[in-house]
Amino acid sequence: MKSLVILAAAEGEEHNPLVPLWEEVAIALVVFGILFFAIKKFVVPNFEKTFAERSQAIEGGIAAAESKQAEADAKLAELEKQLADARHEAARIREEAREQGAAIVAEMREQAQAESARILEHGKAQIEAERQQAVTSLRAEVGTLATGLAGRIVGESLEDDARQSRVIERFLAELETADASDAGKDA
Protein backbone atom coordinates (compact mmCIF):
# COMPACT_ATOMS: atom_id res chain seq x y z
CA MET A 1 0.00 0.00 0.00
CA LYS A 2 2.88 2.29 0.68
CA SER A 3 4.16 1.57 -2.77
CA LEU A 4 0.93 2.78 -4.33
CA VAL A 5 0.96 5.94 -2.31
CA ILE A 6 4.61 6.51 -3.20
CA LEU A 7 3.88 5.87 -6.89
CA ALA A 8 1.05 8.31 -6.87
CA ALA A 9 3.18 10.92 -5.18
CA ALA A 10 6.00 10.31 -7.59
CA GLU A 11 3.87 10.98 -10.58
CA GLY A 12 3.35 14.36 -9.27
CA GLU A 13 -0.34 14.49 -9.23
CA GLU A 14 -1.67 15.74 -6.15
CA HIS A 15 -4.26 13.59 -4.59
CA ASN A 16 -7.47 14.92 -3.14
CA PRO A 17 -7.88 13.53 0.39
CA LEU A 18 -11.66 13.53 0.13
CA VAL A 19 -11.71 11.14 -2.78
CA PRO A 20 -10.53 7.67 -1.95
CA LEU A 21 -8.16 5.82 -4.20
CA TRP A 22 -9.70 2.89 -6.04
CA GLU A 23 -6.82 0.64 -5.01
CA GLU A 24 -7.45 1.38 -1.33
CA VAL A 25 -11.15 0.77 -1.80
CA ALA A 26 -10.45 -2.57 -3.50
CA ILE A 27 -7.98 -3.62 -0.78
CA ALA A 28 -10.45 -2.51 1.93
CA LEU A 29 -13.22 -4.52 0.27
CA VAL A 30 -11.02 -7.63 0.02
CA VAL A 31 -9.91 -7.31 3.67
CA PHE A 32 -13.51 -6.63 4.74
CA GLY A 33 -14.66 -9.72 2.80
CA ILE A 34 -11.96 -11.90 4.39
CA LEU A 35 -12.80 -10.58 7.84
CA PHE A 36 -16.57 -11.02 7.18
CA PHE A 37 -16.00 -14.58 5.97
CA ALA A 38 -13.74 -15.43 8.96
CA ILE A 39 -16.20 -13.94 11.47
CA LYS A 40 -19.15 -15.65 9.76
CA LYS A 41 -17.33 -18.99 9.54
CA PHE A 42 -15.66 -19.13 12.98
CA VAL A 43 -16.97 -16.48 15.39
CA VAL A 44 -20.70 -16.30 14.60
CA PRO A 45 -21.28 -20.07 14.98
CA ASN A 46 -19.58 -19.97 18.38
CA PHE A 47 -21.75 -16.99 19.38
CA GLU A 48 -24.84 -18.80 18.09
CA LYS A 49 -23.87 -21.97 19.92
CA THR A 50 -23.21 -20.08 23.18
CA PHE A 51 -26.43 -18.11 22.76
CA ALA A 52 -28.41 -21.32 22.11
CA GLU A 53 -26.80 -23.00 25.14
CA ARG A 54 -27.57 -20.03 27.36
CA SER A 55 -31.11 -19.83 26.03
CA GLN A 56 -31.59 -23.53 26.70
CA ALA A 57 -30.06 -23.19 30.16
CA ILE A 58 -32.31 -20.24 30.98
CA GLU A 59 -35.41 -21.94 29.58
CA GLY A 60 -34.45 -25.18 31.33
CA GLY A 61 -33.88 -23.25 34.54
CA ILE A 62 -37.24 -21.57 34.16
CA ALA A 63 -38.91 -24.91 33.44
CA ALA A 64 -37.09 -26.50 36.39
CA ALA A 65 -38.08 -23.58 38.61
CA GLU A 66 -41.68 -23.88 37.47
CA SER A 67 -41.68 -27.64 38.12
CA LYS A 68 -40.05 -27.08 41.52
CA GLN A 69 -42.63 -24.40 42.25
CA ALA A 70 -45.42 -26.78 41.22
CA GLU A 71 -43.92 -29.50 43.44
CA ALA A 72 -43.59 -27.05 46.31
CA ASP A 73 -47.20 -25.93 45.83
CA ALA A 74 -48.33 -29.57 45.77
CA LYS A 75 -46.33 -30.35 48.91
CA LEU A 76 -47.68 -27.23 50.59
CA ALA A 77 -51.23 -28.26 49.73
CA GLU A 78 -50.53 -31.77 51.01
CA LEU A 79 -49.02 -30.42 54.24
CA GLU A 80 -51.97 -28.07 54.71
CA LYS A 81 -54.32 -31.03 54.18
CA GLN A 82 -52.34 -33.11 56.69
CA LEU A 83 -52.39 -30.20 59.14
CA ALA A 84 -56.16 -29.85 58.72
CA ASP A 85 -56.55 -33.61 59.21
CA ALA A 86 -54.35 -33.45 62.30
CA ARG A 87 -56.45 -30.58 63.67
CA HIS A 88 -59.63 -32.56 63.04
CA GLU A 89 -58.10 -35.61 64.69
CA ALA A 90 -56.99 -33.53 67.68
CA ALA A 91 -60.49 -32.06 68.00
CA ARG A 92 -61.98 -35.56 67.81
CA ILE A 93 -59.56 -36.85 70.45
CA ARG A 94 -60.34 -33.87 72.71
CA GLU A 95 -64.06 -34.53 72.30
CA GLU A 96 -63.58 -38.22 73.10
CA ALA A 97 -61.51 -37.26 76.14
CA ARG A 98 -64.26 -34.89 77.31
CA GLU A 99 -66.86 -37.62 76.86
CA GLN A 100 -64.68 -40.15 78.67
CA GLY A 101 -64.03 -37.63 81.44
CA ALA A 102 -67.75 -36.96 81.80
CA ALA A 103 -68.43 -40.71 81.87
CA ILE A 104 -65.72 -41.22 84.50
CA VAL A 105 -67.11 -38.36 86.60
CA ALA A 106 -70.62 -39.81 86.32
CA GLU A 107 -69.34 -43.28 87.20
CA MET A 108 -67.38 -41.95 90.18
CA ARG A 109 -70.43 -39.98 91.30
CA GLU A 110 -72.56 -43.14 91.10
CA GLN A 111 -69.93 -45.10 93.01
CA ALA A 112 -69.76 -42.36 95.66
CA GLN A 113 -73.53 -42.32 95.99
CA ALA A 114 -73.63 -46.12 96.22
CA GLU A 115 -70.85 -46.06 98.83
CA SER A 116 -72.67 -43.30 100.73
CA ALA A 117 -75.91 -45.29 100.66
CA ARG A 118 -74.05 -48.43 101.83
CA ILE A 119 -72.39 -46.50 104.66
CA LEU A 120 -75.75 -45.00 105.66
CA GLU A 121 -77.41 -48.43 105.62
CA HIS A 122 -74.55 -49.91 107.62
CA GLY A 123 -74.78 -47.01 110.10
CA LYS A 124 -78.54 -47.40 110.42
CA ALA A 125 -78.20 -51.15 110.94
CA GLN A 126 -75.48 -50.58 113.54
CA ILE A 127 -77.59 -47.93 115.31
CA GLU A 128 -80.61 -50.24 115.22
CA ALA A 129 -78.53 -53.11 116.65
CA GLU A 130 -77.15 -50.86 119.38
CA ARG A 131 -80.67 -49.56 120.11
CA GLN A 132 -81.96 -53.12 120.38
CA GLN A 133 -79.07 -53.98 122.65
CA ALA A 134 -79.76 -50.86 124.77
CA VAL A 135 -83.48 -51.68 124.93
CA THR A 136 -82.71 -55.26 125.98
CA SER A 137 -80.23 -54.05 128.55
CA LEU A 138 -82.67 -51.42 129.82
CA ARG A 139 -85.48 -53.96 129.98
CA ALA A 140 -83.35 -56.24 132.10
CA GLU A 141 -82.27 -53.39 134.38
CA VAL A 142 -85.74 -51.86 134.60
CA GLY A 143 -87.17 -55.30 135.23
CA THR A 144 -84.77 -55.96 138.08
CA LEU A 145 -85.38 -52.54 139.58
CA ALA A 146 -89.14 -52.83 139.12
CA THR A 147 -89.20 -56.30 140.69
CA GLY A 148 -87.18 -55.10 143.65
CA LEU A 149 -89.41 -52.03 144.05
CA ALA A 150 -92.63 -54.01 143.64
CA GLY A 151 -91.38 -56.54 146.15
CA ARG A 152 -90.83 -53.76 148.67
CA ILE A 153 -94.21 -52.20 147.99
CA VAL A 154 -96.15 -55.45 148.08
CA GLY A 155 -94.14 -56.79 150.87
CA GLU A 156 -93.64 -60.16 149.21
CA SER A 157 -90.72 -61.51 147.46
CA LEU A 158 -91.01 -61.66 143.71
CA GLU A 159 -88.09 -63.95 143.27
CA ASP A 160 -90.04 -66.41 141.16
CA ASP A 161 -88.81 -66.05 137.57
CA ALA A 162 -92.19 -66.63 135.95
CA ARG A 163 -93.87 -64.10 138.15
CA GLN A 164 -91.03 -61.66 137.75
CA SER A 165 -91.23 -62.00 133.97
CA ARG A 166 -94.99 -61.33 133.89
CA VAL A 167 -94.68 -58.29 136.11
CA ILE A 168 -91.87 -56.86 133.94
CA GLU A 169 -93.77 -57.44 130.71
CA ARG A 170 -96.94 -55.82 132.09
CA PHE A 171 -94.94 -52.86 133.43
CA LEU A 172 -93.17 -52.28 130.11
CA ALA A 173 -96.43 -52.61 128.16
CA GLU A 174 -98.02 -49.96 130.41
CA LEU A 175 -94.99 -47.73 129.85
CA GLU A 176 -95.21 -48.10 126.07
CA THR A 177 -98.95 -47.30 126.03
CA ALA A 178 -98.31 -44.34 128.31
CA ASP A 179 -95.54 -43.07 125.94
CA ALA A 180 -97.83 -43.52 122.93
CA SER A 181 -100.68 -41.60 124.57
CA ASP A 182 -98.26 -38.82 125.63
CA ALA A 183 -96.97 -38.59 122.08
CA GLY A 184 -100.58 -38.35 120.79
CA LYS A 185 -101.34 -35.52 123.22
CA ASP A 186 -98.22 -33.59 122.20
CA ALA A 187 -99.14 -33.77 118.55
Solvent accessible surface area in square Angstrom, and as a share of the most:
residue,aa,sasa,rsa
1,M,129,0.57
2,K,161,0.68
3,S,74,0.48
4,L,59,0.29
5,V,73,0.42
6,I,113,0.57
7,L,105,0.52
8,A,34,0.26
9,A,73,0.57
10,A,80,0.62
11,E,123,0.55
12,G,61,0.59
13,E,125,0.56
14,E,169,0.76
15,H,77,0.35
16,N,78,0.40
17,P,121,0.76
18,L,157,0.78
19,V,87,0.50
20,P,88,0.55
21,L,41,0.20
22,W,190,0.67
23,E,37,0.16
24,E,59,0.26
25,V,64,0.37
26,A,44,0.34
27,I,70,0.36
28,A,59,0.45
29,L,116,0.58
30,V,93,0.54
31,V,73,0.42
32,F,135,0.56
33,G,34,0.32
34,I,108,0.55
35,L,100,0.50
36,F,116,0.48
37,F,129,0.54
38,A,35,0.28
39,I,84,0.43
40,K,122,0.52
41,K,113,0.48
42,F,130,0.54
43,V,60,0.35
44,V,59,0.34
45,P,62,0.39
46,N,95,0.49
47,F,137,0.57
48,E,103,0.46
49,K,128,0.54
50,T,58,0.34
51,F,140,0.58
52,A,52,0.40
53,E,90,0.41
54,R,163,0.60
55,S,33,0.21
56,Q,130,0.58
57,A,69,0.53
58,I,110,0.56
59,E,112,0.50
60,G,38,0.37
61,G,39,0.37
62,I,93,0.47
63,A,57,0.44
64,A,49,0.38
65,A,60,0.47
66,E,110,0.49
67,S,55,0.36
68,K,131,0.55
69,Q,105,0.47
70,A,61,0.47
71,E,92,0.41
72,A,53,0.41
73,D,71,0.37
74,A,61,0.47
75,K,130,0.55
76,L,97,0.48
77,A,58,0.45
78,E,96,0.43
79,L,108,0.54
80,E,98,0.44
81,K,134,0.57
82,Q,96,0.43
83,L,91,0.45
84,A,39,0.30
85,D,73,0.38
86,A,55,0.42
87,R,155,0.57
88,H,130,0.58
89,E,75,0.34
90,A,40,0.31
91,A,45,0.35
92,R,112,0.41
93,I,91,0.46
94,R,128,0.47
95,E,82,0.37
96,E,70,0.31
97,A,56,0.44
98,R,150,0.55
99,E,102,0.46
100,Q,114,0.51
101,G,30,0.29
102,A,63,0.49
103,A,61,0.47
104,I,102,0.52
105,V,78,0.45
106,A,44,0.34
107,E,93,0.42
108,M,111,0.49
109,R,145,0.53
110,E,115,0.52
111,Q,95,0.42
112,A,60,0.47
113,Q,112,0.50
114,A,63,0.49
115,E,76,0.34
116,S,56,0.36
117,A,52,0.41
118,R,137,0.50
119,I,98,0.50
120,L,109,0.54
121,E,110,0.49
122,H,116,0.52
123,G,25,0.24
124,K,124,0.52
125,A,61,0.47
126,Q,94,0.42
127,I,116,0.59
128,E,76,0.34
129,A,61,0.48
130,E,95,0.43
131,R,119,0.43
132,Q,86,0.38
133,Q,130,0.58
134,A,49,0.38
135,V,48,0.27
136,T,89,0.52
137,S,56,0.36
138,L,105,0.52
139,R,88,0.32
140,A,64,0.49
141,E,103,0.46
142,V,44,0.25
143,G,0,0.00
144,T,85,0.49
145,L,127,0.63
146,A,16,0.12
147,T,12,0.07
148,G,40,0.38
149,L,108,0.54
150,A,24,0.19
151,G,13,0.13
152,R,206,0.75
153,I,132,0.67
154,V,90,0.52
155,G,64,0.61
156,E,92,0.41
157,S,72,0.46
158,L,15,0.08
159,E,141,0.63
160,D,76,0.40
161,D,108,0.56
162,A,56,0.44
163,R,90,0.33
164,Q,41,0.18
165,S,60,0.39
166,R,151,0.55
167,V,26,0.15
168,I,27,0.14
169,E,99,0.44
170,R,145,0.53
171,F,80,0.33
172,L,19,0.10
173,A,52,0.40
174,E,103,0.46
175,L,75,0.37
176,E,101,0.45
177,T,91,0.53
178,A,48,0.37
179,D,92,0.48
180,A,68,0.53
181,S,57,0.37
182,D,75,0.39
183,A,62,0.48
184,G,54,0.52
185,K,164,0.70
186,D,125,0.65
187,A,123,0.95
